[in-house]
Every structure is written in C-alpha cells, then in structure tokens.
Amino acid sequence: MGARIGIIGAGQVGAAAGYLLSAMPGISDIVLVDTNPARAAGEAADIAHAAAFGTSARVVEGSYADLAGAAVVVITAGASLQPGQTRLQLLHQNLHIMDGILAQVLKAAPDTVLLFATNPVDVMPAIAVQRFGVAPGRAIGTGCTLDSIRFRDRLAQHLDVAPASIHAYVLGEHGDSSVVHWSNALIAGMPVLEFAVQRGRPIDAALQQQMEHDVRTAAYRIKAGKGVSNFGIGGCIARLVKAMVEDESSIHPVSTFMPQLLGVANTCVSLPHVISSRGASAPLMPQLDAAETVALRASAATLAAVIDDGLKALG
C-alpha cells in the first residue's frame, strides 16, 4: 500500500500539485477537499484521467473525514496574492480560513504532517504549533524551497550549467525580506563567484543585485503575466511530499516554527532541514557572513511580529 495524501484547496495550485503527485511512486490515494465540492470532483476526475496514461494513484474528491490516515496533508486553500499586494498583507484574510481548516484536518488526521503553501506561508506553521499544539517538525511551510530553485535556475542560465549542479539557498522569509545566501553558494566544490570567473562568466556586484531582484520578484512577474503562479509551487509541493513519502532524509530550505533564532523569539523562517517520513528535522544553521546574519535576523524579527499579530487577531 502506498501513502494517502490530502490536498486542501482544489484551485490552480492544489490541482497542479495533485497532478504531479498522481504519477508519483509510493502514493496510492490523493484526496482533494474544497469548499466547492463540484470543483474538487472535476479536478479529481481530470487529474485521474491524465494520470491513467501511466501508473496512477487513485484521485478523488472527498471530505475532511476522508483524510484519516493521510501521511501528508497539503494546504493550499486561501485567498490568492493579488498584483501589488505583499504576502504578509494576506495575513488577516487567510488566518481565519486557516484556523477553521486546521481544526478539521487535525480532528480527522491528528498524526499527519502538515505542508503549508497558503500565503503568508511562513506564518501558517507557527499558527499550527502555537494554537493547535502541533510538533514543529510536523508543521512545514514550503518557505524558500521555490525561491532557492529560482536562485539556482537564475545562476544556471548565466553560467550555462544544470541547476542540479548548484548548491545554493535562499533563507528567511518567503517574501520581500528573504536572504539570498551568496557566501556559501557552491558549484563543483568551489564558491559560485569563483566558479563564475573560471567559467568566463563573472558575476559582479551589479549582477548579484539584479539576480536577487529577479528571484524576489519572480512571483509578482508571473502573476502580472498570467494571473497565478501555480506550476512552480506545485512542483515544490510535489518534491517535498516525495521526500516524505520516500523517507529520503534529503535537505530542503523549508520554514518551521522556532522558539528562538539569532536572538529573535517565536519566529518561523526558512533554513535547511532534513526532510523524511517524520516531517522536518530541527533547523540547520548554515555559515553566514556578517551582512547575511543581520539580514536573517531582520527577516526573523519581521515574521515574529507578524506571527504575534496573527495570534492576537485570532484571539
């Protein structure tokens, strides 16, 4: 028997994730839950028909009760980011939605791993931990996993190498205060800036700034062009679920609740974690230069304030 995966929210992000997961080995059932059952049923049928061209999981529309026994429940439901709106501005709009969802998910599947893709994605794991008592390792935000892939892809385009050959992370908030971790970005066992010189494609300070801007604003540009960013985050969700279903113990920069980070209490930012069937390990602190340390502390402080505000708003 394979794993059962729940997806809350059958919009474009949930559907993209469901489609990618439907053909993944080790998954036997995918349950789509949405406030619009007809939408969920339609997406489930469409995904199932596409997946049937290969070895497919069973994809169905269901209720919260059908999440019983789910190894992972992915939460994508909530209001979407609008042009000109920041992820943090979505907070109050999505907090009350999330509060109701978590109560029902945890009633049906109290031992599941929660994977959050709803924005602001770094706040939602803290709500699960602080308000519902979920263990930090079982409340995971996709965080900067997608940002890190965007960073690697941007470097790969400039350096003409495969993104998989690049070891580089974005840390902190999945948003405007993210920290692009240049100081320990590696290719071929050497710092990426040194590799770039050897490759004959140097990266000067101006290009570094442009790359950082491109990474931080990627979602805004995508949404301005097509109205939604769904395939990138769908791929991110599928990759993290794969790490859990296959018990990989692979490393990914996700966000989990932290009682303390760099002197900031009760925050939730992305750092590398070991991802396995148990969820996320304790966060791992990479080596940072002085400027990155200051930036990560500021990012953590920004999110700590937002988390506190959110908890107060929920009463």
C-alpha positions in Angstrom: 0.0 0.0 0.0 1.2 3.5 -0.8 0.7 6.7 1.1 -2.5 8.7 1.2 -2.1 12.4 0.5 -4.7 15.1 1.3 -4.9 18.4 -0.6 -7.0 21.2 0.9 -7.9 23.6 -1.8 -8.7 22.5 -5.4 -7.7 25.7 -7.1 -4.9 26.0 -9.6 -2.1 25.4 -7.0 -3.8 22.4 -5.5 -4.7 21.0 -8.9 -1.1 21.4 -10.1 0.3 19.7 -7.0 -2.3 16.9 -7.3 -1.5 16.3 -11.0 2.2 16.0 -10.2 1.7 13.8 -7.2 -0.8 11.5 -9.1 2.0 9.8 -11.0 4.5 9.6 -8.1 5.5 6.1 -7.0 4.6 5.4 -3.4 1.3 7.3 -3.4 -1.9 5.2 -3.6 -4.6 7.8 -2.9 -5.0 11.6 -3.3 -8.0 13.2 -1.7 -9.0 16.7 -2.8 -11.0 18.7 -0.3 -12.6 22.1 -1.2 -15.5 24.3 -0.2 -16.7 23.8 -3.7 -17.2 20.0 -4.0 -18.0 20.2 -7.7 -14.7 21.9 -8.4 -12.9 19.3 -6.4 -14.7 16.5 -8.1 -14.0 18.0 -11.6 -10.3 18.4 -10.8 -10.0 14.9 -9.3 -11.6 13.4 -12.4 -9.4 15.4 -14.8 -6.2 14.6 -12.9 -7.2 10.9 -12.7 -7.7 10.7 -16.5 -4.3 12.3 -17.2 -2.6 10.0 -14.7 -4.2 6.9 -16.1 -1.9 7.2 -19.1 0.7 5.8 -16.7 0.8 4.1 -13.3 -1.6 6.3 -11.4 -2.8 6.9 -7.9 -6.5 7.0 -7.1 -7.6 10.6 -7.2 -10.9 11.5 -5.6 -12.9 14.4 -4.2 -13.6 13.9 -0.5 -14.4 15.4 2.9 -12.2 16.1 5.8 -13.2 12.7 7.3 -11.5 11.1 4.2 -8.2 12.5 5.3 -8.0 9.8 8.1 -4.6 8.0 7.8 -3.1 10.6 5.5 0.7 10.7 5.6 0.8 14.3 4.5 -1.9 16.9 4.2 -1.0 19.8 1.8 -2.9 23.0 2.5 -3.2 25.4 -0.5 -6.6 27.0 0.4 -6.9 30.7 0.9 -7.1 34.0 -0.9 -4.5 34.4 -3.7 -1.8 37.1 -3.9 -3.1 40.0 -6.0 -0.9 42.3 -8.1 0.7 44.9 -5.9 -0.1 43.0 -2.7 2.6 41.5 -0.5 2.3 38.0 1.0 2.2 39.5 4.5 -0.8 41.7 3.5 -2.7 38.5 3.0 -2.4 37.6 6.7 -5.7 38.5 8.2 -7.6 37.4 5.2 -6.2 33.9 5.3 -5.7 33.4 9.1 -9.4 32.8 9.8 -9.7 30.5 6.9 -6.6 28.5 8.1 -7.9 28.3 11.7 -11.0 26.5 10.5 -9.1 24.2 8.2 -6.6 23.1 10.8 -9.3 22.3 13.3 -11.0 19.9 10.8 -7.8 18.4 9.4 -6.3 17.6 12.9 -9.6 16.1 14.0 -9.5 13.6 11.1 -5.7 13.1 10.9 -4.1 14.1 14.1 -0.7 12.5 13.3 -0.3 13.8 9.7 2.4 16.0 8.5 1.1 19.4 7.5 2.6 21.1 4.5 1.5 24.7 4.0 1.5 26.5 0.7 -1.0 29.2 1.7 0.4 32.7 2.0 1.9 34.0 4.1 3.4 30.6 4.1 5.9 31.3 6.9 3.1 32.3 9.4 0.9 29.2 9.0 3.3 26.7 10.6 3.5 28.9 13.6 -0.3 29.0 13.9 -0.4 25.2 13.8 2.3 25.0 16.6 1.2 27.8 18.8 -2.6 27.5 18.5 -3.1 23.7 17.9 0.0 22.2 19.6 1.4 20.5 16.5 5.0 19.5 16.8 7.2 21.9 14.9 8.6 19.2 12.6 5.1 18.3 11.5 4.0 21.8 10.5 6.1 22.8 7.5 5.9 25.8 5.2 7.2 25.4 1.6 9.1 28.5 2.6 12.1 29.3 0.4 12.2 26.0 -1.4 10.8 27.6 -4.5 12.9 30.7 -4.1 16.0 28.6 -3.8 15.2 26.8 -7.1 14.6 30.1 -8.7 18.0 31.3 -7.5 19.7 28.1 -8.8 17.8 28.4 -12.1 18.9 32.1 -12.5 22.5 31.1 -11.8 22.3 28.1 -14.1 21.1 30.3 -17.0 24.0 32.7 -16.6 26.7 30.0 -16.0 25.3 27.5 -18.6 25.2 24.6 -16.1 22.4 22.4 -14.9 20.5 23.8 -11.9 21.0 20.4 -10.1 24.8 21.0 -10.1 24.3 24.2 -8.0 24.1 24.1 -4.2 22.6 27.5 -3.2 19.8 28.6 -0.9 17.5 31.4 -0.2 16.8 31.8 3.6 14.4 33.7 5.8 11.0 34.9 4.7 9.4 33.6 1.6 9.0 37.2 0.5 10.5 40.6 0.5 12.9 40.1 3.4 14.4 36.9 2.0 18.2 36.4 2.3 20.0 35.2 -0.9 22.8 33.1 0.6 25.7 34.0 -1.7 28.5 33.4 0.8 28.1 29.6 0.8 26.7 29.0 -2.7 28.8 26.3 -4.3 29.3 24.7 -7.7 31.9 22.0 -8.3 33.1 22.3 -4.7 34.0 26.0 -5.0 32.3 29.3 -4.3 29.9 30.2 -7.1 31.6 33.6 -7.7 34.9 31.8 -8.2 33.3 29.2 -10.5 31.8 32.1 -12.5 35.3 33.6 -13.1 36.7 30.2 -14.1 33.7 29.7 -16.4 34.4 33.1 -18.1 31.1 34.4 -16.9 31.9 36.6 -13.9 29.1 37.9 -11.5 29.9 41.4 -10.4 28.0 43.3 -7.6 25.5 44.8 -10.0 24.6 41.4 -11.5 24.3 39.9 -8.0 21.8 42.6 -7.1 19.9 42.0 -10.4 19.8 38.3 -9.7 18.5 38.9 -6.2 15.8 41.2 -7.5 14.8 38.6 -10.2 14.5 35.9 -7.5 12.4 38.0 -5.1 10.1 39.4 -7.7 9.6 36.2 -9.8 6.1 35.5 -8.4 5.0 39.1 -8.9 6.1 39.0 -12.6 4.4 35.6 -13.2 1.2 36.8 -11.7 1.2 40.0 -13.6 1.6 38.0 -16.8 -0.8 35.0 -16.2 -2.7 35.9 -13.0 -1.5 33.0 -10.9 1.8 31.2 -10.1 0.8 27.5 -9.9 3.3 25.2 -11.6 6.4 26.3 -9.7 4.8 25.9 -6.3 3.0 22.7 -7.5 6.5 21.3 -8.3 7.8 22.5 -5.0 4.9 20.7 -3.1 5.4 17.5 -5.1 9.2 17.5 -4.4 8.7 17.9 -0.6 6.0 15.3 -0.5 8.2 12.9 -2.4 11.0 13.4 0.3 8.5 12.5 3.0 6.8 9.6 1.2 10.1 8.0 0.2 11.7 8.8 3.6 14.6 10.4 1.8 16.3 12.4 4.5 17.1 15.0 1.9 17.8 18.6 2.6 15.4 21.4 1.7 15.0 25.1 2.9 11.6 25.0 4.5 10.1 27.1 7.2 9.3 25.7 10.7 8.4 27.4 14.0 11.5 28.3 16.1 11.3 29.4 19.7 14.5 31.4 19.1 16.7 32.3 16.2 19.6 34.8 16.4 18.0 36.4 19.5 14.5 36.6 18.0 11.8 34.7 19.9 8.9 32.8 18.3 9.6 33.1 14.6 9.3 30.9 11.5 11.7 31.3 8.7 13.3 29.1 6.1 16.5 27.3 7.0 17.8 24.0 5.7 16.1 21.0 7.3 16.4 17.2 6.8 13.0 16.1 5.3 11.9 12.5 5.9 8.8 10.5 6.7 8.7 12.1 10.1 8.5 15.6 8.6 11.2 18.1 9.2 14.2 17.9 11.4 15.3 20.7 13.7 16.6 23.6 11.6 20.2 23.6 10.5 22.1 26.9 10.7 24.5 27.4 7.7 27.5 29.6 7.9 26.6 33.2 7.2 28.7 36.3 6.6 28.1 39.4 8.7 25.6 41.0 6.3 23.6 37.8 5.9 23.4 37.4 9.6 22.0 40.9 10.0 19.5 40.3 7.2 18.4 36.9 8.5 17.8 38.4 12.0 15.8 41.2 10.5 13.7 38.7 8.4 13.1 36.6 11.6 12.1 39.7 13.5 9.6 40.8 10.8 7.9 37.4 10.9 7.9 37.2 14.7 5.9 40.4 14.8 3.5 39.2 12.1 3.0 35.9 13.9 2.3 37.7 17.2 -0.2 40.0 15.4 -1.9 37.0 13.8 -2.3 35.1 17.1 -3.8 38.2 18.7 -6.2 38.6 15.8 -7.3 35.0 16.3 -7.9 35.7 20.0 
